[in-house]
């Protein structure tokens, strides 16, 4: 049997995108013949796809789907390993279909078990495995959220995607009537609100009244314990802390942000202006913001050392 070197494994892996141990096994099965090993790997499509599942997937796309009429919307993050694959049309098409399909799913697990909308003979999970084989990288549906206005509730769901799919926002606005929800000013407000959230990474809540009591208390405890207040009388300390807390809480809320298109007014002022134009109450009810890869620990590795380590275990 021919010697299966690390260099040979690397060559086969680069040509096929298959897992390292799969390449090693294929070369053993074909006595070191790279072309025959490629054919061997092709016959093991799904096995090869499965072996890619342990690779770190921190690139990808954040995308959105808004159902015609704006009553349902989805924000989704699908990850791959490299920006090169993230820009591939097959990957982008997959993400768009998954965003649309996620409108009827409650969890990632439930989504993966659904028949895929482009080929109902396969589940979403099985179709993704095929794409993994074709593109040679691990692909994972990391998360999604869907907003759906309940029947009879006037309003709109809208979204905004920034920097080519690296930041995405989904927002929901409610009104008192369908006529107001269909008003162009109302529709524009929804889009501008989504853009505002995208531009404000620290914003977590719509308004101060939505901030949980425990969050407020935590901020107060932090401020009360600061060294610069240690020697202040309690009554003075309370006033200083109250002022700081109010400022800090406003930093967390969408309505208190300076409007990105006109810094002289706040988002709350903008909402009031649109209320006056449509003639009824408007509520920014909720939003969510995704940043691609946030919280994923990216691993840096030396490919030659990785191959040598694996080959050492033969």
CORBELDA-V723600 format. One record per pair of residues at least 12 apart in sequence whose ideal C-beta (glycine too) atoms are under 10 Angstrom apart, sorted by the first residue. I is the first residue (numbers start at 0). J is the second residue. D is the distance in Angstrom with one decimal. If there is no record, write none. Layout:
i=<I,I>
j=<J,J>
d=<D,D>
This chain:
i=<0,0,0,0,1,1,1,1,1,1,2,2,3,3,3,3,3,3,3,3,3,3,3,4,4,4,4,5,5,5,5,5,5,5,5,5,5,5,5,6,6,6,7,7,7,7,7,7,7,7,7,8,8,8,8,8,8,8,8,8,8,8,8,9,9,9,9,9,10,10,10,10,11,11,11,11,11,11,11,11,11,11,11,12,12,12,12,13,13,14,14,14,14,14,14,15,15,15,15,15,15,15,15,15,16,16,16,16,16,16,16,16,16,16,16,17,17,17,17,17,17,17,17,17,17,17,17,17,17,18,18,18,18,18,18,18,18,18,18,18,18,18,19,19,19,19,19,19,19,20,20,20,20,20,21,21,21,21,21,21,21,21,21,21,22,22,22,22,22,22,22,22,23,23,23,23,23,23,24,24,24,24,24,25,25,25,25,25,25,25,25,26,26,27,27,28,28,40,41,43,44,44,44,44,44,45,45,45,45,45,46,46,47,47,47,47,48,48,48,48,48,48,48,48,48,48,48,48,49,49,49,50,50,51,51,51,51,51,51,51,51,51,52,52,52,52,52,53,54,54,54,54,54,54,54,54,55,55,55,55,55,55,55,55,55,55,55,56,56,56,56,56,56,56,56,56,56,56,56,56,56,57,57,57,57,57,57,57,57,57,57,57,57,57,57,58,58,58,58,58,58,58,58,58,58,58,58,58,58,58,58,59,59,59,59,59,59,59,59,59,59,59,59,59,59,59,59,59,59,59,59,59,59,60,60,60,60,60,60,60,60,60,60,60,60,60,60,60,60,60,60,60,60,61,61,61,61,61,61,61,61,61,61,61,61,61,61,61,61,61,61,61,61,61,61,61,61,61,61,62,62,62,62,62,62,62,62,62,62,62,62,62,62,62,62,62,62,63,63,63,63,63,63,63,63,63,63,63,63,63,63,63,63,63,64,64,64,64,64,64,64,64,64,64,64,64,64,65,65,65,65,65,65,65,65,65,66,66,66,66,66,68,68,68,68,68,69,69,69,69,69,69,69,69,69,69,69,69,70,70,70,70,70,70,70,70,70,70,70,70,71,71,71,71,71,71,71,72,72,72,72,72,72,72,72,72,72,72,72,72,72,72,72,73,73,73,73,73,73,73,73,73,73,73,73,73,73,73,73,74,74,74,74,74,74,74,74,74,74,74,74,74,74,74,74,74,74,74,74,75,75,75,75,75,75,75,75,75,75,75,75,75,75,75,75,75,75,75,76,76,76,76,76,76,76,76,76,76,76,76,76,76,76,76,77,77,77,77,77,77,77,77,77,77,77,77,77,77,77,77,78,78,78,78,78,78,78,78,78,78,78,79,79,79,79,79,79,79,79,79,79,80,80,80,80,80,80,80,81,81,81,82,82,83,83,84,84,84,84,84,84,84,85,85,85,85,85,86,86,87,87,87,87,89,89,89,90,90,90,90,90,91,92,92,93,93,93,93,93,93,93,93,93,93,94,94,94,96,96,96,96,96,97,97,97,97,97,97,97,97,97,97,98,98,98,98,99,100,100,100,100,100,100,100,101,101,101,101,101,101,101,102,102,102,102,103,103,103,104,104,104,104,105,106,106,107,107,107,107,107,107,108,108,109,110,110,110,110,110,111,111,111,111,111,111,112,112,114,115,115,123,124,127,127,139,141,141,141,141,141,141,142,142,143,143,143,144,144,144,144,145,146,146,146,146,146,146,146,146,147,148,148,148,148,148,151,152,152,152,152,152,152,153,153,153,153,153,153,153,153,153,153,153,153,154,154,154,154,154,154,154,154,154,154,154,154,154,155,155,155,155,155,155,155,155,155,155,155,155,155,155,156,156,156,156,156,156,156,156,157,157,157,157,157,157,157,157,157,157,157,157,157,157,158,158,158,158,158,158,158,158,159,159,159,159,159,159,159,159,159,159,159,160,160,160,161,161,161,161,161,161,161,162,162,162,163,164,164,165,165,165,165,165,166,166,166,166,166,166,166,166,166,167,167,167,167,167,167,167,167,168,168,168,168,168,168,168,168,168,168,168,168,169,169,169,169,169,169,169,170,170,170,170,170,170,170,170,170,170,170,170,170,170,170,170,170,171,171,171,171,171,171,171,171,171,172,172,172,172,172,172,172,172,172,172,172,172,172,172,173,173,173,173,173,173,174,174,174,174,174,174,174,174,175,175,175,175,175,175,176,176,176,176,178,178,178,179,179,179,179,179,179,179,179,180,180,181,182,182,182,182,182,182,183,183,184,184,184,184,184,184,184,185,185,185,185,185,185,187,188,188,188,188,188,188,188,188,188,188,189,189,189,191,191,191,191,191,191,191,192,192,192,192,192,192,192,192,192,193,193,194,194,195,195,195,195,195,195,195,195,195,195,195,196,196,196,196,196,196,196,197,197,197,197,197,198,198,199,199,199,199,199,199,199,199,199,200,200,200,201,201,201,201,202,202,202,202,202,202,202,202,202,202,203,203,203,203,203,203,204,204,204,204,204,204,204,204,205,205,205,205,205,205,205,205,205,205,205,206,206,206,206,206,206,206,206,206,206,206,207,207,207,207,207,207,207,208,208,209,209,209,209,209,209,210,210,210,214,214,215,215,215,216,218,218,218,218,218,218,219,219,219,219,219,219,220,221,221,221,221,222,222,222,222,222,222,222,222,223,223,223,223,223,223,224,225,225,225,227,228,228,249,252,252,252,253,253,253,253,253,253,254,254,254,254,254,254,254,255,256,258,258,266,267,270,270>
j=<26,27,30,31,26,27,29,30,31,32,26,31,22,23,24,25,26,27,30,31,36,310,313,26,31,306,310,19,23,302,303,304,305,306,307,308,309,310,311,303,306,310,22,23,26,31,32,33,36,306,310,20,21,22,23,24,25,26,36,306,307,309,310,22,302,303,305,306,22,26,33,36,23,25,26,29,31,33,34,36,37,39,40,40,135,302,306,135,302,33,34,36,37,40,135,33,36,37,39,40,41,47,132,135,40,47,48,51,84,131,132,133,134,135,136,36,37,39,40,41,43,44,46,47,48,50,51,132,135,40,46,47,48,49,50,51,52,53,54,135,137,309,50,302,305,306,308,309,310,50,309,310,312,313,36,39,40,43,46,47,48,49,50,51,36,37,39,40,47,50,306,309,36,306,309,310,312,313,36,39,40,43,46,37,38,39,40,41,42,43,47,39,40,39,313,40,43,132,132,132,128,129,131,132,133,125,128,129,131,132,128,132,128,131,132,135,125,127,128,129,130,131,132,133,134,135,137,138,128,131,132,131,137,80,128,131,132,134,135,136,137,138,128,131,137,138,139,137,79,80,131,136,137,138,139,298,78,80,137,139,292,295,296,297,298,299,300,77,78,79,80,81,84,136,137,138,139,141,292,295,297,78,79,80,81,139,141,291,292,293,294,295,296,297,298,78,79,80,81,82,83,84,85,86,90,136,165,291,292,295,297,75,76,77,78,79,80,81,82,84,85,90,94,136,138,139,140,141,164,165,291,292,295,75,76,77,78,79,85,86,90,91,93,94,95,97,98,160,163,164,165,167,291,74,75,76,77,78,94,98,141,142,143,158,160,161,162,163,164,165,166,167,168,288,289,290,291,292,293,74,75,76,77,91,93,94,95,96,97,98,99,143,158,160,164,167,289,75,94,95,98,99,143,156,157,158,159,160,164,167,168,169,193,289,94,95,96,97,98,99,100,101,102,143,145,158,169,98,99,102,146,155,156,157,158,169,99,102,145,147,156,148,155,156,180,181,148,154,155,156,157,158,171,172,180,181,186,189,146,147,148,149,150,152,153,154,155,156,171,180,102,103,145,146,147,148,156,98,102,144,145,146,147,148,155,156,157,158,169,170,171,189,193,97,98,99,100,101,102,103,104,143,144,145,146,147,156,158,169,98,101,142,143,144,145,146,156,158,159,160,167,168,169,170,193,286,287,288,289,94,95,97,98,99,100,101,102,107,110,140,141,142,143,144,145,167,169,289,94,98,139,140,141,142,143,144,164,167,289,290,291,292,293,295,90,91,93,94,95,97,98,127,138,139,140,141,142,143,164,291,94,136,137,138,139,140,141,142,291,292,295,93,94,130,131,134,135,136,137,138,139,134,135,136,137,138,139,297,134,135,136,163,165,134,136,130,131,134,135,136,137,138,136,163,164,165,291,163,164,130,133,134,136,130,133,134,130,133,134,136,138,164,117,130,115,117,123,126,127,129,130,134,138,140,138,140,164,115,116,117,123,126,110,111,113,115,116,123,126,127,140,143,143,145,158,167,116,113,114,115,116,117,123,143,113,123,140,142,143,144,145,143,145,146,147,116,145,147,123,140,143,145,145,142,143,123,139,140,141,142,143,124,140,123,122,123,124,140,143,123,124,125,126,127,140,124,125,126,127,129,140,140,139,140,295,289,291,292,293,294,295,287,289,169,287,289,169,285,287,289,169,158,169,170,171,284,285,286,287,171,171,172,173,180,284,177,171,173,174,177,180,284,172,173,174,175,176,177,178,179,180,181,185,279,171,172,173,174,175,177,179,180,185,189,281,282,284,170,171,172,173,174,179,180,181,182,185,186,188,189,190,169,170,171,172,189,193,284,285,169,170,171,172,186,187,188,189,190,191,192,193,194,286,170,189,190,193,194,197,286,287,189,190,191,192,193,194,195,196,197,198,288,193,197,289,193,194,196,197,198,288,290,197,290,291,291,289,291,289,290,291,292,293,196,197,198,200,288,289,290,291,293,193,196,197,287,288,289,290,291,192,193,194,195,196,197,198,199,286,287,288,289,193,196,285,286,287,288,289,188,189,190,191,192,193,194,195,196,205,253,283,284,285,286,287,288,189,192,205,282,283,284,285,286,287,185,186,188,189,192,193,270,273,281,282,283,284,285,286,280,281,282,283,284,285,188,273,274,277,279,280,281,282,277,278,279,280,281,282,277,278,279,280,277,278,279,273,274,276,277,278,279,280,281,277,281,277,273,276,277,278,279,281,276,277,272,273,274,275,276,277,281,273,274,276,277,279,281,273,266,269,270,272,273,274,276,277,281,283,273,281,283,258,259,260,266,269,270,273,205,253,254,258,266,269,270,283,286,286,288,259,260,253,254,256,257,258,259,260,266,269,283,286,253,256,266,283,286,287,288,259,286,288,289,290,256,259,250,251,252,253,256,257,259,266,288,288,290,293,250,251,252,256,250,251,252,253,254,255,256,266,286,288,250,251,252,253,286,288,248,251,252,253,254,255,285,286,252,253,254,255,266,267,282,283,284,285,286,248,249,251,252,253,254,255,266,267,282,283,245,248,249,251,252,254,255,252,254,251,252,253,254,284,285,248,251,252,248,251,244,247,248,244,240,243,244,247,248,251,237,240,241,243,244,247,240,240,243,244,247,236,239,240,241,242,243,244,247,236,237,239,240,243,244,240,239,240,243,239,240,243,265,265,266,267,265,266,267,270,283,286,266,267,268,269,270,271,283,267,269,270,272,283,283,282,283>
d=<9.8,7.2,6.0,7.6,8.0,8.9,9.3,5.3,3.3,8.2,9.9,7.3,9.1,6.1,9.4,9.7,4.8,6.0,9.3,6.1,9.8,7.6,7.7,9.1,8.7,9.2,7.7,9.6,9.3,9.7,7.2,9.7,9.3,4.2,5.4,9.4,8.2,4.9,9.2,9.0,8.2,10.0,8.4,8.9,6.0,6.4,10.0,7.0,8.8,9.7,9.8,9.0,9.8,4.9,5.4,10.0,9.3,6.7,9.7,5.6,9.8,7.8,6.8,8.3,7.0,7.6,9.5,5.6,8.7,9.5,6.3,9.6,8.5,6.7,6.3,9.9,9.8,5.6,9.8,5.5,7.1,9.9,7.8,9.9,9.0,8.8,8.1,9.4,9.5,7.2,9.4,9.1,6.4,9.3,9.6,9.5,8.2,5.9,9.9,5.3,8.1,7.6,9.3,7.0,9.3,8.1,9.9,7.9,9.7,8.8,8.1,8.8,7.2,2.0,6.8,9.1,8.9,9.8,4.9,9.3,8.4,9.8,9.1,4.5,9.1,7.2,8.0,8.5,7.4,9.4,8.8,6.3,9.0,8.4,3.2,5.9,9.2,8.4,8.4,9.9,9.7,9.8,8.2,9.4,7.1,6.5,9.6,5.3,8.8,6.8,6.5,9.9,9.2,9.7,9.6,9.2,6.3,7.1,6.9,5.4,10.0,9.4,5.3,9.2,7.1,9.7,9.8,7.3,9.2,9.6,9.3,9.6,9.6,9.1,7.1,7.1,9.8,7.2,9.0,8.5,9.1,9.0,9.7,7.8,8.9,4.5,5.1,9.7,9.6,7.9,9.2,8.7,9.8,9.9,8.9,9.8,10.0,9.2,8.7,9.4,8.0,7.3,9.4,4.9,9.1,7.9,5.5,7.9,9.0,7.2,9.8,9.4,9.3,8.1,5.8,8.9,9.4,8.3,4.1,7.3,8.4,4.1,4.6,9.1,9.9,9.5,8.8,9.0,7.1,8.4,9.6,9.5,9.3,8.5,9.2,5.5,8.4,9.5,7.7,6.6,4.4,8.2,9.2,8.1,5.8,9.2,8.0,7.5,9.4,5.6,9.9,7.1,4.2,9.9,9.7,9.1,9.0,6.7,7.7,9.9,9.8,7.2,7.6,6.2,5.0,9.6,9.0,8.9,3.9,5.5,5.3,9.3,9.5,7.4,4.7,6.7,5.0,8.0,8.8,7.7,9.8,6.3,8.8,7.5,9.5,9.9,9.6,8.1,4.3,9.5,9.6,4.4,8.0,4.7,8.7,6.6,5.4,6.1,5.5,5.2,8.5,7.2,5.0,9.6,9.9,8.8,9.4,7.4,6.8,9.5,9.1,10.0,6.6,5.2,3.8,4.9,8.7,9.4,8.9,8.3,5.3,8.0,7.7,9.8,7.9,8.1,9.6,7.7,7.8,9.2,6.1,7.3,9.7,8.5,7.5,5.9,8.4,8.3,5.7,9.0,7.3,6.5,9.3,4.8,8.9,9.9,9.4,8.8,8.2,4.0,8.2,8.8,7.2,7.0,7.2,4.9,8.3,9.8,8.8,9.6,9.5,9.7,9.8,10.0,6.6,8.8,9.4,9.5,5.2,6.5,6.5,3.7,9.2,9.5,4.8,7.6,5.2,9.3,9.9,7.9,5.8,8.1,7.4,8.0,10.0,4.8,6.2,10.0,8.2,5.0,9.7,9.6,9.1,6.6,6.0,6.8,9.6,7.3,9.9,9.3,6.1,9.9,9.8,9.7,9.0,3.9,8.0,5.9,9.4,5.8,8.4,6.5,9.3,9.4,9.8,7.3,9.1,8.8,3.8,4.6,8.5,7.3,6.3,9.5,8.6,8.3,9.7,9.4,9.8,9.4,9.7,8.9,6.4,6.4,6.0,8.8,8.5,6.3,9.7,8.6,8.0,9.5,8.6,9.4,9.8,9.6,8.3,8.1,4.1,5.5,6.4,9.9,9.6,9.4,8.0,9.2,7.7,7.8,9.1,6.8,4.8,9.2,8.7,8.7,9.8,8.0,7.7,6.6,9.9,9.3,5.3,9.1,6.7,7.0,4.7,7.4,6.3,9.4,7.9,9.0,6.8,5.0,8.0,9.2,8.8,3.5,6.8,5.8,5.4,8.3,7.6,10.0,9.9,8.9,5.0,7.3,8.7,4.8,5.2,9.6,9.1,6.0,7.2,4.6,7.8,9.5,8.9,8.3,7.3,7.9,8.9,8.8,6.5,5.4,7.9,8.4,9.9,6.3,9.8,8.9,5.3,7.2,4.0,9.7,9.9,9.6,6.0,8.5,5.8,6.9,9.3,6.0,4.6,9.4,9.3,5.5,9.9,9.4,9.1,7.2,8.4,7.3,3.9,8.1,8.8,8.2,9.6,8.1,8.9,9.9,9.2,7.9,4.6,5.3,7.1,9.7,9.2,7.6,5.2,8.8,6.4,8.3,9.0,10.0,7.9,9.6,7.1,4.7,9.8,6.1,8.5,8.9,6.8,7.1,5.4,6.7,9.2,8.7,9.6,9.7,9.9,9.6,8.0,7.0,4.9,8.1,5.2,9.5,7.9,7.0,7.4,9.7,9.5,9.4,9.0,7.4,9.9,5.0,6.9,5.2,8.0,9.4,9.0,4.4,5.7,8.4,9.8,9.9,9.6,9.6,6.4,9.6,9.9,9.4,8.8,9.6,10.0,5.3,7.9,4.9,9.6,8.0,9.4,8.7,7.4,9.4,8.7,8.4,9.4,9.5,9.4,6.2,9.3,6.4,6.7,6.6,7.1,9.6,6.4,8.6,7.3,8.3,8.5,9.4,9.4,8.9,9.6,7.8,7.2,9.9,5.6,9.3,7.6,9.6,9.4,9.0,8.1,7.5,5.7,5.9,8.9,8.9,7.2,9.7,10.0,8.9,8.9,7.0,9.5,8.5,6.2,7.8,7.4,9.3,9.7,9.8,6.7,6.3,9.3,7.5,5.2,9.4,6.8,9.6,9.2,9.5,8.3,9.8,4.5,8.6,6.0,9.3,5.4,9.5,7.7,9.9,8.2,9.7,8.9,9.9,7.6,7.6,8.5,9.7,8.9,9.7,8.9,5.2,7.6,6.7,6.9,9.4,9.6,9.6,9.6,5.8,8.8,6.4,7.3,5.0,4.1,9.0,9.7,7.7,6.8,6.9,10.0,9.3,8.5,9.6,7.9,8.9,8.3,7.4,9.8,9.0,9.3,8.8,10.0,9.5,8.0,9.8,7.3,9.6,9.8,8.9,6.4,9.7,5.1,8.3,8.3,9.3,5.9,8.2,4.8,8.9,7.1,9.0,8.2,9.0,7.0,9.5,7.5,8.9,9.2,9.6,9.7,6.4,9.1,9.9,9.2,9.5,9.7,6.7,4.7,6.5,5.4,4.9,8.2,6.6,4.3,8.6,9.4,9.5,6.5,5.4,3.9,5.6,9.6,9.2,9.0,5.4,8.7,8.6,8.9,8.1,7.4,8.7,7.6,5.6,8.5,8.1,10.0,5.6,8.5,9.9,6.9,6.3,9.0,5.1,9.4,6.9,7.2,5.1,8.0,7.8,9.8,9.8,9.7,7.8,5.7,8.2,7.6,7.5,9.6,9.1,3.9,5.4,9.4,7.8,5.6,9.9,10.0,7.1,9.0,8.4,5.7,10.0,9.7,9.7,9.7,9.5,6.6,8.9,8.7,3.7,5.0,8.9,7.6,5.4,9.5,9.6,9.1,8.3,9.6,9.5,7.9,10.0,4.7,8.2,9.9,9.6,8.9,9.7,8.7,9.5,9.9,6.9,9.3,7.0,4.4,8.2,10.0,9.4,5.3,9.1,8.7,7.2,7.1,5.5,7.1,9.6,9.0,9.8,7.7,8.7,7.4,4.8,8.3,8.2,8.5,4.5,7.6,8.6,4.5,4.8,9.4,9.8,6.3,7.1,5.0,7.7,7.3,8.9,8.6,6.5,5.2,8.2,8.4,9.6,6.0,8.5,9.6,5.0,4.6,9.5,9.0,6.6,9.5,9.0,6.9,8.5,7.4,4.4,8.2,9.5,8.3,9.5,9.9,9.1,7.8,4.9,5.1,7.1,9.4,7.1,9.1,6.7,4.9,6.8,9.7,8.9,9.5,6.4,6.7,5.5,6.6,9.3,9.4,8.7,7.4,4.6,8.3,5.1,9.5,10.0,9.8,9.3,7.2,6.4,7.2,5.5,7.7,9.2,9.4,4.5,5.6,8.3,9.2,8.8,9.3,6.4,9.9,8.3,9.3,8.9,9.5,9.2,9.7,4.5,7.4,5.2,8.7,7.3,9.0,9.3,9.8,8.5,7.7,4.9,9.1,9.6,9.7,9.6,9.6,8.7,5.2,9.6,9.7,4.9,5.9,9.5,6.5,9.5,8.6,5.7,9.7,6.7,8.0,9.6,7.1,6.9,8.9,4.7,9.4,9.4,9.0,7.1,8.4,9.8,9.6,8.5,8.0,8.0,6.9,8.6,7.2,10.0,9.3,9.4,7.2,9.7,9.9,7.1,8.4,8.3,5.7,7.2,7.3,9.2,6.7,8.5,6.6,9.8,6.4,9.5,7.0,5.6,8.7,5.8,8.7,9.7,9.2,6.3,9.0,9.5,9.6,5.1,8.4,5.3,9.2,9.9,6.8,9.9,9.5,8.5,5.2,9.1,9.6,9.6,7.2,5.4,9.5,8.2,9.1,8.4,7.6,7.5,9.8,5.8,6.5,9.7,9.2,8.0,6.4,6.6,5.1,9.5,9.0,6.4,9.4,8.3,7.6,9.5,5.0,7.8,8.8,9.5,8.7,8.6,5.6,5.0,7.1,8.9,9.7,9.5,9.2,6.6,5.2,6.2,9.9,9.4,9.9,8.5,5.3,7.2,6.8,7.0,9.6,9.6,9.8,5.4,7.3,4.8,7.6,9.8,7.8,9.8,8.2,8.3,5.2,6.9,8.2,5.5,8.1,7.2,9.0,9.7,9.4,7.6,9.5,9.6,9.9,8.9,5.9,6.5,7.2,8.4,8.1,7.1,9.3,6.9,9.8,9.2,8.4,5.6,5.5,7.1,9.1,9.7,6.3,8.5,9.0,5.7,9.4,9.6,9.4,9.3,9.4,8.9,9.0,8.0,4.5,8.9,9.5,5.0,6.2,7.8,6.9,8.5,9.5,5.6,9.8,9.7,9.9,9.2,8.5,8.6,8.8,7.2,9.5,9.1,9.9,8.8,9.0,9.6,5.7,8.6,9.7,6.6,6.8,5.1,4.0,9.0,9.1,7.0,10.0,7.1,6.6,9.9,9.7,9.8,8.0,9.2,8.4,6.6>
